[in-house]
Amino acid sequence: MSLDTHHGDRGDDVRADVGEVAAVADRVRGAIESVIEGKPEVLRVALTVLLAEGHLLVEDVPGVGKTMLAKALARAVDCSVQRIQFTPDLLPSDITGVSVYHQERREFEFNPGPVFANIVVGDEINRASPKTQAALLECMAERQVSVDGRTLALERPFMVVATQNPSDMEGTYTLPEAQRDRFMARVSVGYPSPQAELDMIDSHSAGSPLEDLAPVTGAAQLRDLSDRVREVHVAPGVRRYIVDLVGATRVAPELRLGASPRATLHLVRAARAHAALEGRHYVVPDDVQTLAVPVLAHRLLLHPQARMEHLSPEQIVARTVARLPVPGPR
């Protein structure tokens, strides 16, 4: 297979474009690291999803900084931000908005909900009922809201950063497969290292560093950077590699549900953004391998036998990546 990295006559322009993408991303990363310490891999995935115009699911036990990560990412970009605290009594209209009838004017007026923002932070998304969770499906997939017979577009950039606790914890609902598939990637923050936890005591005990975080880019520039990421070249050999990787999850004996065609598209878009973060105007197999677990694992369902053997979707994806032949350079 060929890994042709030629990108036509615009090659030099694309190289300059991805250079600016990497420079702005470094500034965003630096701003977030002033709040979230010792998690470079998590931040890289978060920035990849942001530039690829996807949605991010942050899953872990309480108290490890899931909401802090989501808020820091939102504050680093000067755009509209809304936070939704998901609770069992939350209604779909609390997310999308509601039409109110004005007696004097004898007409309905639509009051937009918090989903009409550039970055929507959904805190503990799996504590709301499946009906309320489903209110986000159209928003996340099509970037629009249908209400009262009207369809309202959501402004770019539009990103949902949702946090959730493990599904076996009290008071949680498992996210439906259709909703998990809308998230481009899932990350786990994990416990900090001892040194990072010591640093956290110094930086967080006197106040919240989140209050001092100043935006380093804006919505208009973020739209421009996302457009440039779309120009990153994906050679035919790498495209085939992605299709083969996703297809392998559909026939894996340990799985009863493999990754969807949407996962294929998400992996391509994420790989483009990851290459741009590295300052490259073309995707290589390493980009795909790095993102395979965060992009694919949360979409997979294990067979009961695999669960009895204590296998995880992450392990299955890692095994699949290890077995699949990698396309070589031309």
Secondary structure, DSSP 8 states (H G I E B T S, - for coil): -------GGGHHHHHHHHHHHHHHHHHHHHHHHTTS-S-HHHHHHHHHHHHTT--EEEE--TTSSHHHHHHHHHHTEES-EEEEE--TT--THHHHEEEEEETTTTEEEEEE-TTSSSEEEEETGGGS-HHHHGGGHHHHHHSEEEETTEEEE--SS-EEEEEE--TTSTT-----HHHHTT-SEEE------HHHHHHHHHHHSSS-GGGG----EEHHHHHHHHHHHTTSB--HHHHHHHHHHHHHHHS-TTEEE---HHHHHHHHHHHHHHHHHTT-SB--HHHHHHHHHHHHGGG-EE-HHHHHTT--HHHHHHHHHHHS------
